[in-house]
Amino acid sequence: MIWHPQRIIINPNAKVGKHCSISSGVVIAQAHNMCPTIGDNVELMIDCAVLGNIHIANNVRIGAKTLVIKNINAVNTTWAGIPAKKISDKGAIETPIPRPTAHL
């Protein structure tokens, strides 16, 4: 789900899991010729950046303007800040990312 498609940069070699939510200004980019791998059900809030050979676990929420430069292996957590620090043990699973419904 892309909420606001402005200013989004995703390296074509990055891997983004199922049912992720990407907001305006998100950057998923390479560093040192390595790209991120993002798990399923990850929410990337406005203007956050994930750089380099980074792995983000499933059901993680990344706060606005957060810089992720180290792996996030803890599922069901929320991270914020520069650099990213865990701020909550509640991630995208406790307050799920809205899913579009199929129109029949």
ChimeraX attribute file (.defattr): number of C-alpha atoms within 10 A of each C-alpha:
attribute: neighborCount
match mode: 1-to-1
recipient: residues
	/A:1	15
	/A:2	12
	/A:3	11
	/A:4	12
	/A:5	13
	/A:6	11
	/A:7	13
	/A:8	17
	/A:9	14
	/A:10	18
	/A:11	13
	/A:12	10
	/A:13	14
	/A:14	18
	/A:15	15
	/A:16	17
	/A:17	15
	/A:18	13
	/A:19	16
	/A:20	22
	/A:21	20
	/A:22	21
	/A:23	21
	/A:24	19
	/A:25	20
	/A:26	23
	/A:27	21
	/A:28	27
	/A:29	21
	/A:30	19
	/A:31	14
	/A:32	8
	/A:33	9
	/A:34	14
	/A:35	22
	/A:36	25
	/A:37	20
	/A:38	25
	/A:39	21
	/A:40	17
	/A:41	23
	/A:42	30
	/A:43	25
	/A:44	26
	/A:45	21
	/A:46	21
	/A:47	18
	/A:48	26
	/A:49	24
	/A:50	28
	/A:51	23
	/A:52	20
	/A:53	18
	/A:54	23
	/A:55	20
	/A:56	24
	/A:57	21
	/A:58	24
	/A:59	26
	/A:60	28
	/A:61	29
	/A:62	29
	/A:63	20
	/A:64	19
	/A:65	19
	/A:66	22
	/A:67	21
	/A:68	25
	/A:69	18
	/A:70	16
	/A:71	17
	/A:72	21
	/A:73	14
	/A:74	15
	/A:75	19
	/A:76	19
	/A:77	23
	/A:78	23
	/A:79	23
	/A:80	20
	/A:81	16
	/A:82	13
	/A:83	12
	/A:84	22
	/A:85	16
	/A:86	15
	/A:87	14
	/A:88	12
	/A:89	13
	/A:90	17
	/A:91	23
	/A:92	22
	/A:93	16
	/A:94	11
	/A:95	10
	/A:96	12
	/A:97	17
	/A:98	9
	/A:99	10
	/A:100	7
	/A:101	6
	/A:102	5
	/A:103	4
	/A:104	3
